[in-house]
Amino acid sequence: MASHITVVGGGPAGIATTLALIDKGFVVTLIERSDYHDTRVGEHLLPGALPYLEQLGLRTTVQNGEHRPCQGVRSAWGDSALYDNAYIFNSYGNGLNLSRPSFDKRLAEQAKQRGATVLIGTSVRSFTQNKDGWLLKLSGDQNNLTLQTHFIIEATGRKAAVARALKQERIAYDKLVGIVGFLPPLSSNTSVDDSILLEACEDGWWYSALLFDGQVVAAYMTDADLLSKSSDKPLDFWRKQVEPTTHIKARLEEFELATQVQVKPAQSQRLAKIVGEGWLAVGDAAISFDPLSSGGITKGLSGGLRAAEAIFSHFNGEADALSLYETEIKQAFEDYLSTRANYYRMEARWPASPFWQRRHQPLPSEIPVMLDPMSVVFAPKTVQPKQVGLFLQDKMLEIDSDLITQLARQSKPAHQLVSQFKTESEHQHDDQEIIIAVQLLLQEGLFMNEGAK
């Protein structure tokens, strides 16, 4: 009898995983909370996504005239002048500005046609692990259901609802949010081209794309604390941030004034654990990228294919299949952080801006080790774990602040503190990551050397 897999989340990653699992002979139930009429942000499909769509048998589905071809990206980044990155030089041709959520709905219809049980407007109320896998209690538009399944795919996007229900930790690497408006055109004869438009500014950056229905989406990306410090409501804040721009302001002149905006989380984040007993995370639920990458949907499609391979190998007795998948996904996230840092460092016009300062600081992997392993370290009683945690988070270090502060309450050599933390932590860390954390805490004065008592 074929193994039963339940995919929770009907976005690109969840549907890609569903289709790939069906191709490998699994019985799959796909659960989607919405009815695909909600507003979804994330409209751009890179040309590089086309091979994954072909693998999934979806290329004709997205080339049905519902989406707007995109010629490339125009960006004012590091300079006030626009730089063109035209897709004409890409071997896969143009990208697409998608009509979301129509795109997701079409993919879900394909999953149903190919044999998946697709439950729309359905939420998972509880997860109970048992000897046969999982018992799920569902609530839907029509009735309440129970579902027995062998394995769960967490594909609920950035909110990682399944992982949170399973008490899994999410690690955020910044505070980025998007303030998003959808603006109808003033006339049907707009001169706006089909390119993605990016423009950096003092406290963030702008993203804009023309959609198939003639609307333009315009998103101002900044940090959540910079938004909250403003006395303005999000709509007024958004409107004020348009004024100092050059290219965004010119584009939006052909569209109606925004009357409402949505604030959407956009931080770079990942789950501390991407796989567990009887479950695996994929797409944005596993690792979420900065929208600057424009790669969220492509990542979801490729990640779904890779997740299906890992599950197939796991059910065929390969003991390390899931751990190998987790290692690959975490490495992909580390590679992304490096690429992201390099791109943000290209913009140097506002050195005093907190937004840009945060993104110009060195990554933990770039910091040289200077900590004397024999130096005696302690955490003063006046320093609280929350202070330590906020500092380490700002430095993009995923260190358990409660544990490292507790261990450092008693003076001990730095090498002993590092070793003890590594042994007692619930998460895997390499030595350098812990060493850099202790080194930075000492430099900040949150931890102290014995001689400084």
PyMOL commands that set and color helices and strands:
alter all, ss='L'
color gray80, all
select helices_A, chain A and resi 12-23+47-55+59-62+87-89+102-113+157-159+161-165+224-229+234-242+247-252+283-285+291-293+296-315+321-345+354-360+364-366+385-394+401-407+414-424+431-444+450-452
alter helices_A, ss='H'
color red, helices_A
select strands_A, chain A and resi 4-8+27-32+44-45+68-70+72-76+83-86+95-97+117-120+123-130+133-139+144-149+151-154+170-172+176-183+196-201+204-210+216-223+262-265+269-271+275-276+279-281+287-288+376-378+412-413+448-449
alter strands_A, ss='S'
color yellow, strands_A
deselect
rebuild
show_as cartoon
